[in-house]
Amino acid sequence: MKITIVFAALLALGACSPKQYESEPVTLDTAQGPVVCQLYTKSLVQWDRSISRPDAMSVETADALCAKEGQRQQG
């Protein structure tokens, strides 16, 4: 029974595509330059990520800024 429930949940998640939930890109002004974020619905902030960043900024830092912006907009 548990395997069936887990399998059904995985199928449901697999049918979800982030594209369905995308908002218009958001630009954040930082000291290093603009970071463009792709945010998703307010309940899916774990998908929020950067799609453009300054060369001097790591992907991890830019993604963290976007996740923080998604959380800010959630509240």
C-alpha positions, -999 to +999 in steps of 0.1 A: +000+000+000+028+024+009+046+018-023+014+026-043+010+059-025+047+068-030+045+059-067+013+079-072+029+109-054+060+107-077+038+105-108+019+136-097+052+155-091+066+144-124+036+159-142+044+193-128+065+216-149+081+248-135+071+265-168+035+263-157+042+285-127+067+311-140+061+347-134+076+376-153+114+378-146+123+402-117+155+423-117+173+428-084+198+456-082+229+446-062+262+462-055+278+439-081+252+446-108+217+434-118+205+399-111+175+387-131+154+361-113+128+337-125+103+334-097+074+310-095+041+309-077+043+321-041+040+285-028+069+272-049+098+294-039+122+264-039+122+267-077+132+304-077+165+309-094+187+334-113+186+335-151+212+363-154+239+376-130+270+397-131+302+378-141+318+385-107+289+368-089+286+330-084+255+312-095+250+301-059+250+337-046+226+348-074+203+319-068+202+326-031+193+363-037+164+351-060+152+326-033+153+354-008+133+376-031+107+349-036+104+345+001+100+383+005+072+383-021+056+353-004+052+372+029 
